Amino acid sequence: MEYLKALKINLNLFDVTSIIDILIVAFVLYRLMLLIRGTRAVQLIKGLVVLLVATAVSSLLNLNTVHWLLKQTMTALVVALPIVFQPELRRALEKLGGGDFFARPLTQMAEGDRSALIDEVVRAVQNMSATRTGALIVLERGTGLEEFVDTGIKVEGLVTAELLVNIFIPKSPLHDGAAIIRGDRLQAAACVLPLSESRELSRELGTRHRAAVGLTEQSDALAVVVSEETGVVSLAVEGNLYRRLNETGLRELLVKFLQPKFEKRNAISSLWHRR
């Protein structure tokens, strides 16, 4: 009996350890996926998957020559992968060493902190709109934007309206480019973003608007733009551009798109019960 009890305890401990092990691996893989999502690494991984599938199919169909060539290619890739993925590997190690690897995305912040951040961004945007100060402010959501952060000047300061306004003062060292916000921190300023090639965008829109749309075509980030010529405020989301936003409109859209999915479901459920 004592042996059976000891065996049962060991099995229970094994089950708990296995579950913890699987959860840790799943979480690390999830963070890695967020890190490379929206970067060139995604296309490289797709290419690797195609090669793996082609290798398996050639083996099943007894295409010996093709299978041999693909196997040699895969062997060469094992050596080449650390070189090909060098930027992503360096970025992951930097984030791990700096404690940012396990940092919460903006959508996972507490509601009060998220609301305070939105207030600061809206206040800064309204100030710059009134003075017709051109600005491009990016709010990171789930997709990692580290490759764009690396193109700018690191700031890593607490987001305040005053800080954002000072960043975009004309002829200041950091005004030309995008400011990227992660959580409640301004990660970097003067960042270079990809320009959209969409022909649906109006020709009257400048580089800031095309950069905002271009980034949101490649990631799930939000990009707030203040026009230098007119002071008009716009918000780019998923390749779409919401223009001529007043203070209320901008705040409502930021709250909507930064709200976590479970909070949205709870809000809808609460509204349904009230009805």
C-alpha positions as CSV (number, residue, x, y, z in Angstrom):
1,M,0.0,0.0,0.0
2,E,2.8,2.4,0.9
3,Y,4.5,1.6,-2.4
4,L,1.3,2.4,-4.3
5,K,0.8,5.6,-2.4
6,A,4.4,6.7,-3.2
7,L,3.9,5.7,-6.8
8,K,0.6,7.8,-7.0
9,I,2.4,10.8,-5.5
10,N,5.2,10.5,-8.0
11,L,2.7,10.2,-10.9
12,N,0.9,13.3,-9.6
13,L,4.1,15.3,-9.4
14,F,5.0,14.1,-12.9
15,D,1.7,15.3,-14.2
16,V,2.1,18.8,-12.5
17,T,5.7,19.1,-13.7
18,S,4.7,18.1,-17.3
19,I,1.9,20.7,-17.3
20,I,4.2,23.4,-16.0
21,D,6.8,22.4,-18.6
22,I,4.3,22.6,-21.5
23,L,2.9,26.0,-20.3
24,I,6.4,27.5,-20.1
25,V,7.3,26.3,-23.6
26,A,4.0,27.5,-25.0
27,F,4.4,30.9,-23.4
28,V,8.0,31.3,-24.7
29,L,6.9,30.3,-28.2
30,Y,4.0,32.7,-28.0
31,R,6.3,35.6,-27.1
32,L,8.7,34.6,-29.9
33,M,5.8,34.6,-32.4
34,L,4.8,38.1,-31.3
35,L,8.4,39.2,-31.6
36,I,8.8,38.1,-35.2
37,R,5.2,38.9,-36.3
38,G,5.2,41.7,-38.9
39,T,8.9,41.3,-39.6
40,R,10.8,39.7,-42.5
41,A,11.3,36.6,-40.4
42,V,7.7,35.6,-41.1
43,Q,8.4,35.2,-44.8
44,L,11.6,33.3,-44.1
45,I,9.7,30.9,-41.9
46,K,7.0,30.4,-44.6
47,G,9.8,29.5,-47.0
48,L,11.2,26.9,-44.5
49,V,7.7,25.4,-44.2
50,V,7.4,25.1,-48.0
51,L,10.8,23.4,-48.1
52,L,9.8,20.9,-45.4
53,V,6.6,20.0,-47.1
54,A,8.3,19.7,-50.5
55,T,10.9,17.4,-48.9
56,A,8.2,15.1,-47.4
57,V,6.2,15.0,-50.6
58,S,9.3,14.2,-52.7
59,S,10.1,11.3,-50.3
60,L,6.5,9.9,-50.6
61,L,6.5,10.1,-54.4
62,N,10.0,8.5,-54.6
63,L,11.5,11.5,-56.4
64,N,15.0,10.6,-55.4
65,T,16.9,13.3,-57.1
66,V,14.6,16.1,-56.0
67,H,14.5,14.6,-52.5
68,W,18.3,14.5,-52.3
69,L,18.6,18.1,-53.5
70,L,16.0,19.3,-50.9
71,K,17.8,17.4,-48.1
72,Q,21.1,19.1,-49.1
73,T,19.4,22.4,-49.1
74,M,17.9,21.8,-45.6
75,T,21.4,20.8,-44.3
76,A,22.9,24.0,-45.6
77,L,20.0,26.0,-44.1
78,V,20.8,24.5,-40.6
79,V,24.2,26.3,-40.9
80,A,22.8,29.4,-42.5
81,L,19.8,30.0,-40.1
82,P,21.8,31.7,-37.4
83,I,23.1,34.1,-40.0
84,V,19.7,34.7,-41.7
85,F,17.9,35.2,-38.4
86,Q,20.8,37.2,-36.8
87,P,18.7,40.4,-36.3
88,E,15.8,38.6,-34.8
89,L,18.1,36.5,-32.5
90,R,19.9,39.6,-31.3
91,R,16.7,41.4,-30.7
92,A,15.3,38.5,-28.7
93,L,18.4,38.3,-26.5
94,E,18.3,42.1,-26.0
95,K,14.7,42.0,-24.9
96,L,15.4,39.0,-22.6
97,G,18.3,40.7,-21.0
98,G,16.5,44.0,-20.6
99,G,13.4,42.3,-19.1
100,D,11.2,43.4,-22.1
101,F,10.7,39.8,-23.4
102,F,8.0,39.2,-20.8
103,A,6.6,42.8,-20.9
104,R,2.9,43.2,-21.2
105,P,1.5,44.5,-24.5
106,L,-0.5,47.8,-24.3
107,T,-3.8,45.9,-24.6
108,Q,-2.9,43.9,-21.4
109,M,-2.4,47.0,-19.2
110,A,-4.8,47.7,-16.4
111,E,-7.8,49.7,-17.6
112,G,-6.8,52.7,-15.5
113,D,-3.3,52.8,-16.8
114,R,-4.5,52.4,-20.4
115,S,-7.0,55.2,-19.9
116,A,-4.3,57.5,-18.5
117,L,-2.0,56.7,-21.5
118,I,-4.9,57.5,-23.9
119,D,-5.5,60.8,-22.1
120,E,-1.8,61.8,-22.5
121,V,-1.8,60.9,-26.2
122,V,-5.0,62.7,-26.9
123,R,-3.9,65.8,-25.0
124,A,-0.6,66.0,-26.9
125,V,-2.3,65.5,-30.2
126,Q,-4.9,68.2,-29.6
127,N,-2.1,70.6,-28.6
128,M,-0.1,69.8,-31.8
129,S,-3.2,70.0,-33.9
130,A,-4.0,73.6,-32.6
131,T,-0.4,74.7,-33.4
132,R,-0.2,72.7,-36.7
133,T,2.8,70.7,-35.5
134,G,3.3,67.7,-37.6
135,A,3.5,64.4,-35.7
136,L,3.4,60.6,-36.1
137,I,2.7,58.6,-32.9
138,V,2.7,54.8,-33.1
139,L,1.1,52.6,-30.4
140,E,2.3,49.1,-30.4
141,R,-0.3,46.4,-29.7
142,G,0.4,42.6,-30.2
143,T,2.9,42.8,-33.1
144,G,6.5,43.5,-32.1
145,L,7.9,46.7,-33.6
146,E,11.5,46.3,-32.5
147,E,12.9,46.5,-36.0
148,F,11.4,49.9,-36.4
149,V,12.4,51.0,-32.9
150,D,16.0,50.1,-33.8
151,T,15.9,52.7,-36.7
152,G,15.3,55.6,-34.3
153,I,16.8,57.1,-31.1
154,K,16.0,55.2,-27.9
155,V,14.1,57.3,-25.3
156,E,12.4,54.8,-23.0
157,G,10.6,57.5,-21.0
158,L,7.2,57.6,-19.4
159,V,4.6,58.8,-21.9
160,T,3.3,62.3,-21.1
161,A,1.7,64.9,-23.3
162,E,4.6,67.3,-22.6
163,L,7.2,64.8,-23.7
164,L,5.3,64.0,-27.0
165,V,4.9,67.7,-27.8
166,N,8.6,68.4,-27.2
167,I,9.6,65.5,-29.4
168,F,7.8,67.0,-32.4
169,I,8.8,70.6,-32.0
170,P,9.9,71.7,-35.5
171,K,13.6,71.5,-36.2
172,S,14.2,69.6,-33.0
173,P,16.6,66.6,-33.4
174,L,13.8,64.0,-33.0
175,H,10.9,65.6,-34.8
176,D,11.4,64.0,-38.2
177,G,10.1,60.4,-38.0
178,A,7.7,58.4,-35.8
179,A,7.5,58.1,-32.0
180,I,6.8,54.5,-31.0
181,I,5.0,53.8,-27.7
182,R,5.1,50.4,-26.0
183,G,3.0,50.0,-22.9
184,D,3.3,53.3,-21.0
185,R,6.8,54.0,-22.3
186,L,8.0,56.0,-25.3
187,Q,10.5,53.5,-26.7
188,A,12.1,55.6,-29.4
189,A,11.6,58.7,-31.6
190,A,12.7,59.6,-35.1
191,C,11.9,56.1,-36.3
192,V,11.7,55.2,-39.9
193,L,8.5,53.4,-41.1
194,P,7.6,51.6,-44.4
195,L,5.6,53.7,-46.8
196,S,2.3,52.4,-48.1
197,E,2.1,51.8,-51.8
198,S,-1.7,51.8,-51.9
199,R,-3.2,53.7,-54.8
200,E,-6.4,54.3,-52.9
201,L,-4.7,56.9,-50.7
202,S,-5.4,60.5,-51.7
203,R,-2.5,62.3,-53.4
204,E,-2.9,65.2,-50.9
205,L,-1.6,62.9,-48.1
206,G,2.0,63.3,-47.3
207,T,4.8,61.0,-46.1
208,R,3.6,60.9,-42.5
209,H,0.2,59.5,-43.6
210,R,1.7,57.0,-46.0
211,A,4.1,55.8,-43.3
212,A,1.2,55.4,-40.8
213,V,-0.8,53.4,-43.3
214,G,2.3,51.4,-44.4
215,L,3.1,50.3,-40.8
216,T,-0.5,49.3,-40.0
217,E,-0.6,47.3,-43.2
218,Q,2.3,45.2,-41.9
219,S,1.3,45.1,-38.2
220,D,-1.6,45.5,-35.8
221,A,-0.2,48.8,-34.4
222,L,-2.2,52.1,-34.3
223,A,-0.7,55.2,-35.8
224,V,-1.9,58.8,-35.0
225,V,-1.0,61.5,-37.5
226,V,-1.2,65.3,-37.1
227,S,-1.0,67.1,-40.4
228,E,1.7,69.9,-40.5
229,E,-0.2,71.8,-43.2
230,T,-3.8,71.7,-41.8
231,G,-3.6,70.4,-38.2
232,V,-6.0,67.6,-39.2
233,V,-5.8,64.5,-36.9
234,S,-6.0,61.0,-38.5
235,L,-5.7,57.5,-37.1
236,A,-4.4,54.6,-39.2
237,V,-5.6,51.1,-38.3
238,E,-5.1,47.9,-40.3
239,G,-4.3,49.9,-43.4
240,N,-7.4,52.1,-43.1
241,L,-7.2,55.8,-42.3
242,Y,-9.8,57.6,-40.2
243,R,-9.5,61.3,-40.9
244,R,-10.6,64.7,-39.5
245,L,-11.0,63.4,-35.9
246,N,-11.8,65.7,-33.1
247,E,-10.8,65.1,-29.5
248,T,-13.9,62.9,-28.8
249,G,-13.6,60.9,-32.0
250,L,-9.9,60.2,-31.5
251,R,-10.4,59.1,-27.8
252,E,-13.3,56.8,-28.7
253,L,-11.3,55.1,-31.5
254,L,-8.2,54.6,-29.3
255,V,-10.4,53.1,-26.5
256,K,-12.1,50.9,-29.0
257,F,-8.9,49.5,-30.7
258,L,-6.8,49.3,-27.5
259,Q,-9.5,47.5,-25.5
260,P,-8.7,43.8,-24.9
261,K,-11.0,41.2,-26.5
262,F,-12.2,39.9,-23.2
263,E,-13.2,43.4,-22.0
264,K,-15.1,43.9,-25.3
265,R,-17.0,40.6,-24.8
266,N,-17.8,41.6,-21.2
267,A,-19.0,45.0,-22.3
268,I,-21.2,43.5,-25.0
269,S,-22.6,40.9,-22.5
270,S,-23.3,43.7,-20.0
271,L,-25.2,45.7,-22.6
272,W,-27.2,42.7,-23.7
273,H,-28.2,41.9,-20.1
274,R,-29.3,45.6,-19.5
275,R,-31.5,45.3,-22.6
